Amino acid sequence: MTNIQKLEQLGQSIWYDNISRNVLQTGELKRMVDEGLLGVTSNPTIFDKAISGSTDYDDQIAGLLSANPEIDTAEIIRALMVKDIQMACDVMHEVYERTNGSDGYVSIEVTPSKARMTQETVEEARLLWNLVGRRNLMVKIPATKEGLPAIEQCLSEGININVTLIFSVDRYRAVARAFIAGLERRALAGLSVRDVASVASVFVSRIDTLVDDLLSKKNDPAMQTVMGKAAVANTKYVYQAFKDVFSSKRWKALKAKGAVAQRPLWGSTGTKNPAYSDLLYVETLVGRQTVNTVPPATYNAILDHAKPALTVERDMDKALEALCDVARAGIDMRWVLQKLEDDGVAAFEKSFDGLYQNLQNKRNEFAAARV
């Protein structure tokens, strides 16, 4: 039994935060499924790296341009993403079937520039849901204030949603409420709530990156003992909020109709500081009904030397102490978490803009070659 499978037995699903045409065509993703992988996530940065950094997509790009030389570059990007997601969904379908729809999902994100636009987000989520045409798809919508009503609307329509870019406990609770409200609307309309799936993606390591940077600027050696603790502490409190929300009377009424809880998903769990354990954001956050989506290096580290054990509810006193230490150091965690949300949206917009420009250059190269 692999460590990935041991984590599944403990109630945590490991998903892969990476996708590329090469991973799909070489059978690498299928091999990972055999090792126990339970899902796949993507984002604009991942697609930019996959598409801009290889020639694997050139044949499809050339075909799209040949069929319609005037096709918009954004439509080309969408077509490339949709094909990758469809292929990944097909590979993961066996997991979807084996787990009765609990796992086996693949995520695709709405265009980042729409993160602050509710109706535009809903419309693109509907479009992606229909274009991919797979029940084991999740559409990713950022947990901005404008994204919350879009999340509720899409869930009420039966679209599986991966809510992304969550940082604070308060925003997590708002996301969970939007999930419940969406299912309540669906139930009120006489529609089934059994087949609607969702996860709430809480970003982890980015918190330490920013907090550690702020602490280092204090020029106080005592701050060294505070570093590397805020992210795990914050995430442990999100898990407590999850248990609270999904033990409420409001939720139990939906559960009685067959609804399945929106699981918290730990994202951004690759360790960025080489001084920390490469499994810092894995081994400390193992809990029942959770997902951890990991980049390639972290996935390999789990297989190689993880020690699976339930840990997310351990040492809550130390988690509180860590957050108090950060506050005593003069760092406002509310400001930190809001800045991380804003920076996250901006980073994904930058990745999409870079991909757009790279594809513009590529289509120009193809056009010149035809002359």
C-alpha positions as CSV (number, residue, x, y, z in Angstrom):
1,M,0.0,0.0,0.0
2,T,1.4,3.4,-1.0
3,N,1.4,6.4,1.4
4,I,-1.2,8.0,-0.9
5,Q,-3.5,5.0,-0.3
6,K,-2.8,5.1,3.5
7,L,-3.9,8.8,3.5
8,E,-7.1,7.8,1.8
9,Q,-7.8,5.3,4.5
10,L,-7.4,8.1,7.1
11,G,-10.0,10.1,5.2
12,Q,-7.7,12.5,3.2
13,S,-7.7,12.5,-0.6
14,I,-4.5,13.4,-2.4
15,W,-5.1,15.3,-5.6
16,Y,-2.5,16.4,-8.1
17,D,-2.0,20.2,-8.7
18,N,-0.6,19.8,-12.2
19,I,-1.8,19.0,-15.7
20,S,-0.2,18.9,-19.1
21,R,-0.7,17.2,-22.4
22,N,2.5,15.2,-21.8
23,V,1.3,13.9,-18.5
24,L,-1.9,12.8,-20.1
25,Q,-0.5,11.3,-23.3
26,T,2.4,9.3,-21.8
27,G,0.1,7.5,-19.3
28,E,1.7,9.2,-16.3
29,L,-1.6,10.3,-14.9
30,K,-3.0,6.7,-15.2
31,R,0.1,5.4,-13.3
32,M,-0.5,7.9,-10.5
33,V,-4.1,6.7,-10.3
34,D,-2.7,3.2,-9.7
35,E,-0.6,4.7,-6.9
36,G,-3.8,6.0,-5.2
37,L,-4.2,9.5,-6.7
38,L,-7.8,10.7,-6.3
39,G,-8.1,13.9,-8.3
40,V,-6.5,16.7,-10.4
41,T,-6.5,20.5,-10.1
42,S,-5.3,23.1,-12.5
43,N,-5.0,26.9,-12.6
44,P,-3.9,29.6,-15.1
45,T,-0.3,29.4,-13.9
46,I,-0.2,25.6,-14.5
47,F,-1.7,25.9,-18.0
48,D,0.7,28.8,-18.9
49,K,3.7,26.6,-18.0
50,A,2.3,23.6,-19.8
51,I,1.2,25.3,-23.0
52,S,3.8,28.1,-23.3
53,G,6.7,25.8,-22.2
54,S,6.2,23.0,-24.8
55,T,5.3,22.1,-28.4
56,D,2.8,19.5,-27.2
57,Y,-0.1,21.7,-28.2
58,D,1.1,22.9,-31.6
59,D,-0.9,20.4,-33.6
60,Q,-4.1,21.4,-32.0
61,I,-3.3,25.1,-32.3
62,A,-2.5,24.6,-36.0
63,G,-5.8,22.7,-36.5
64,L,-7.8,25.4,-34.8
65,L,-6.2,28.1,-36.9
66,S,-6.6,26.1,-40.1
67,A,-10.3,25.6,-39.4
68,N,-10.8,29.3,-38.5
69,P,-7.9,31.7,-39.2
70,E,-9.9,34.4,-37.4
71,I,-10.4,32.5,-34.2
72,D,-9.9,34.6,-31.1
73,T,-6.8,33.7,-29.1
74,A,-8.9,33.4,-25.9
75,E,-11.0,30.8,-27.7
76,I,-7.8,28.9,-28.6
77,I,-6.7,28.9,-25.0
78,R,-10.1,27.6,-23.9
79,A,-10.1,24.9,-26.5
80,L,-6.6,23.7,-25.3
81,M,-7.6,23.7,-21.7
82,V,-10.9,21.9,-22.4
83,K,-9.2,19.1,-24.3
84,D,-6.7,18.5,-21.4
85,I,-9.5,18.6,-18.8
86,Q,-11.6,16.2,-20.8
87,M,-8.7,13.7,-21.2
88,A,-7.9,14.0,-17.5
89,C,-11.6,13.5,-16.5
90,D,-11.7,10.3,-18.6
91,V,-8.6,9.0,-16.8
92,M,-10.0,9.9,-13.4
93,H,-13.5,8.4,-14.2
94,E,-12.6,5.1,-12.7
95,V,-11.8,6.8,-9.4
96,Y,-15.1,8.7,-9.7
97,E,-17.0,5.4,-10.1
98,R,-15.0,3.5,-7.4
99,T,-15.6,6.2,-4.8
100,N,-19.3,6.7,-5.8
101,G,-18.6,10.3,-6.8
102,S,-16.6,11.3,-3.8
103,D,-13.4,11.7,-5.7
104,G,-12.1,11.5,-9.3
105,Y,-12.6,15.2,-10.1
106,V,-10.6,17.4,-12.4
107,S,-10.8,21.2,-12.0
108,I,-10.7,24.0,-14.5
109,E,-10.7,27.7,-13.6
110,V,-12.8,30.5,-14.9
111,T,-10.9,33.4,-16.6
112,P,-9.1,35.2,-13.7
113,S,-10.1,38.7,-15.0
114,K,-13.7,37.8,-14.1
115,A,-12.9,37.2,-10.4
116,R,-14.6,40.4,-9.4
117,M,-17.6,40.0,-11.8
118,T,-20.5,37.9,-10.6
119,Q,-22.6,37.4,-13.7
120,E,-19.7,37.0,-16.0
121,T,-18.3,34.3,-13.7
122,V,-21.6,32.4,-13.7
123,E,-21.8,32.6,-17.5
124,E,-18.3,31.2,-18.0
125,A,-18.8,28.5,-15.4
126,R,-21.9,27.3,-17.4
127,L,-19.9,27.5,-20.6
128,L,-17.0,25.4,-19.3
129,W,-19.4,22.9,-17.7
130,N,-21.1,22.3,-21.0
131,L,-18.0,22.3,-23.1
132,V,-16.2,19.7,-21.0
133,G,-19.3,17.7,-20.6
134,R,-18.1,15.4,-17.8
135,R,-19.8,14.7,-14.5
136,N,-16.5,14.5,-12.7
137,L,-15.6,18.1,-13.6
138,M,-15.3,20.9,-11.1
139,V,-15.3,24.5,-12.2
140,K,-13.0,26.7,-10.1
141,I,-14.4,30.1,-8.9
142,P,-12.3,32.4,-6.7
143,A,-13.8,33.1,-3.2
144,T,-13.9,36.9,-3.7
145,K,-16.9,38.7,-2.4
146,E,-18.2,38.9,-6.0
147,G,-17.5,35.2,-6.4
148,L,-19.7,34.1,-3.5
149,P,-23.1,34.7,-5.2
150,A,-21.7,33.1,-8.4
151,I,-20.8,30.0,-6.4
152,E,-24.2,29.8,-4.9
153,Q,-25.9,30.2,-8.3
154,C,-23.8,27.6,-10.0
155,L,-24.3,25.1,-7.2
156,S,-28.0,25.6,-7.4
157,E,-27.8,24.7,-11.1
158,G,-26.0,21.5,-10.3
159,I,-22.5,22.6,-11.4
160,N,-19.7,21.1,-9.3
161,I,-17.6,23.9,-7.9
162,N,-14.1,24.1,-6.6
163,V,-14.0,27.3,-4.6
164,T,-10.4,28.6,-4.8
165,L,-8.2,31.3,-3.2
166,I,-9.6,31.0,0.3
167,F,-7.3,32.3,3.0
168,S,-9.2,33.3,6.1
169,V,-11.5,31.4,8.5
170,D,-14.2,34.1,8.0
171,R,-14.1,33.8,4.2
172,Y,-14.1,30.0,4.5
173,R,-17.3,30.2,6.5
174,A,-18.9,32.5,3.9
175,V,-18.0,30.0,1.2
176,A,-19.5,27.1,3.2
177,R,-22.7,29.2,3.7
178,A,-22.8,29.8,-0.1
179,F,-22.5,26.1,-0.7
180,I,-25.4,25.3,1.7
181,A,-27.5,28.1,0.3
182,G,-27.0,26.8,-3.3
183,L,-28.1,23.3,-2.3
184,E,-31.1,24.7,-0.3
185,R,-32.3,26.5,-3.4
186,R,-31.8,23.4,-5.5
187,A,-33.8,21.3,-3.0
188,L,-36.6,24.0,-2.8
189,A,-36.9,23.6,-6.6
190,G,-37.5,19.9,-6.2
191,L,-34.1,19.0,-7.7
192,S,-31.7,16.4,-6.4
193,V,-28.8,17.5,-4.1
194,R,-27.2,14.0,-4.2
195,D,-25.0,14.5,-7.2
196,V,-23.6,18.0,-6.6
197,A,-20.0,18.0,-5.4
198,S,-17.8,20.9,-4.1
199,V,-14.5,21.6,-2.4
200,A,-13.3,24.7,-0.6
201,S,-9.7,25.3,-1.5
202,V,-7.8,26.9,1.4
203,F,-4.3,28.2,0.4
204,V,-1.6,27.4,3.0
205,S,2.1,28.0,2.2
206,R,1.6,31.5,0.9
207,I,0.6,32.6,4.4
208,D,4.0,31.6,5.8
209,T,5.8,33.2,2.8
210,L,4.3,36.6,3.5
211,V,4.2,36.4,7.4
212,D,7.8,35.2,7.5
213,D,8.9,38.1,5.3
214,L,7.1,40.6,7.6
215,L,8.7,38.9,10.6
216,S,12.2,39.0,9.1
217,K,11.9,42.8,8.7
218,K,11.5,43.2,12.4
219,N,15.3,42.6,12.8
220,D,14.5,40.8,16.1
221,P,16.2,37.4,16.6
222,A,13.2,36.3,18.8
223,M,11.0,36.4,15.7
224,Q,12.8,33.3,14.3
225,T,10.8,31.1,16.7
226,V,7.5,32.5,15.3
227,M,8.3,31.8,11.6
228,G,6.8,28.9,9.7
229,K,3.9,28.5,12.1
230,A,1.1,30.9,10.9
231,A,0.0,28.9,7.9
232,V,-0.6,25.6,9.6
233,A,-2.2,27.3,12.6
234,N,-4.6,29.2,10.4
235,T,-5.5,26.1,8.5
236,K,-6.2,24.1,11.6
237,Y,-8.8,26.7,12.6
238,V,-10.4,26.4,9.1
239,Y,-10.9,22.7,9.8
240,Q,-12.6,23.5,13.1
241,A,-14.9,25.8,11.2
242,F,-15.6,23.0,8.8
243,K,-16.7,20.7,11.6
244,D,-18.8,23.4,13.1
245,V,-20.7,24.4,9.8
246,F,-21.3,20.8,8.8
247,S,-22.7,19.7,12.1
248,S,-25.4,22.4,12.1
249,K,-29.2,21.8,11.8
250,R,-29.2,23.6,8.5
251,W,-26.7,21.2,7.1
252,K,-28.3,18.1,8.6
253,A,-31.5,18.9,6.8
254,L,-29.7,18.8,3.5
255,K,-27.7,15.7,4.5
256,A,-31.0,13.9,5.1
257,K,-31.8,14.6,1.4
258,G,-28.6,12.9,0.3
259,A,-26.3,15.9,0.1
260,V,-22.6,15.4,0.6
261,A,-20.5,17.9,2.5
262,Q,-18.2,20.4,0.8
263,R,-14.8,19.2,1.8
264,P,-12.0,21.6,2.7
265,L,-9.1,21.3,0.3
266,W,-5.6,22.3,1.3
267,G,-4.0,24.1,-1.7
268,S,-0.6,25.7,-2.2
269,T,1.0,22.9,0.0
270,G,4.4,22.7,-1.7
271,T,7.0,23.9,0.8
272,K,8.6,27.1,-0.5
273,N,11.2,27.7,2.2
274,P,14.0,25.0,1.9
275,A,14.6,25.3,5.6
276,Y,11.3,23.7,6.3
277,S,10.3,20.1,5.9
278,D,9.2,19.3,2.3
279,L,6.0,17.8,3.9
280,L,5.3,20.6,6.4
281,Y,1.9,21.3,4.8
282,V,1.0,17.7,4.4
283,E,1.9,15.8,7.6
284,T,0.5,18.5,9.9
285,L,-2.9,18.8,8.1
286,V,-4.2,15.2,7.7
287,G,-7.9,15.1,8.6
288,R,-11.0,13.2,7.8
289,Q,-13.1,14.6,5.0
290,T,-10.2,16.7,3.6
291,V,-8.3,16.9,0.3
292,N,-4.7,18.0,-0.2
293,T,-3.8,19.0,-3.7
294,V,0.0,18.8,-4.2
295,P,2.5,19.8,-6.8
296,P,4.8,17.2,-8.4
297,A,7.7,17.5,-5.9
298,T,5.4,17.2,-2.9
299,Y,3.5,14.2,-4.5
300,N,6.8,12.4,-4.8
301,A,7.9,13.3,-1.3
302,I,4.6,11.8,0.1
303,L,5.3,8.5,-1.8
304,D,8.9,8.4,-0.6
305,H,8.8,9.3,3.1
306,A,5.5,10.6,4.4
307,K,4.3,9.2,7.8
308,P,0.5,9.3,7.5
309,A,-1.4,10.0,10.7
310,L,-4.4,12.1,11.7
311,T,-2.9,15.5,12.7
312,V,-5.1,18.4,11.8
313,E,-6.7,18.5,15.2
314,R,-3.5,18.0,17.2
315,D,-1.9,20.8,19.2
316,M,-4.7,23.3,18.9
317,D,-3.2,25.1,21.9
318,K,0.1,25.6,19.9
319,A,-1.9,26.8,16.9
320,L,-3.5,29.5,19.0
321,E,-0.2,30.4,20.6
322,A,1.4,30.8,17.1
323,L,-1.4,33.2,15.9
324,C,-1.1,35.1,19.2
325,D,2.7,35.4,18.7
326,V,2.1,36.8,15.2
327,A,-0.3,39.4,16.5
328,R,2.1,40.3,19.3
329,A,4.7,40.9,16.6
330,G,2.5,43.6,15.3
331,I,1.3,41.7,12.2
332,D,-2.4,42.1,11.3
333,M,-3.5,38.7,10.0
334,R,-6.7,40.2,8.5
335,W,-4.5,42.4,6.3
336,V,-2.2,39.5,5.5
337,L,-5.1,37.3,4.3
338,Q,-6.8,40.0,2.3
339,K,-3.5,40.9,0.6
340,L,-2.9,37.2,-0.3
341,E,-6.4,37.1,-1.9
342,D,-5.7,40.2,-3.9
343,D,-2.2,39.0,-4.9
344,G,-3.6,35.6,-5.8
345,V,-6.1,37.0,-8.3
346,A,-3.5,39.3,-9.8
347,A,-1.0,36.4,-10.1
348,F,-3.5,34.3,-12.0
349,E,-4.4,37.3,-14.3
350,K,-0.7,37.7,-15.0
351,S,-0.3,34.0,-15.9
352,F,-3.3,34.2,-18.2
353,D,-2.0,37.4,-19.9
354,G,1.4,35.7,-20.4
355,L,-0.3,32.7,-21.9
356,Y,-2.4,34.9,-24.2
357,Q,0.7,36.7,-25.4
358,N,2.7,33.5,-26.0
359,L,-0.2,32.1,-28.1
360,Q,-0.4,35.3,-30.0
361,N,3.3,35.0,-30.9
362,K,2.8,31.3,-31.8
363,R,-0.1,32.0,-34.1
364,N,2.0,34.7,-35.8
365,E,4.8,32.1,-36.3
366,F,2.3,29.7,-37.9
367,A,0.9,32.4,-40.1
368,A,4.4,33.4,-41.3
369,A,5.2,29.7,-42.0
370,R,2.2,29.5,-44.3
371,V,3.3,32.4,-46.4
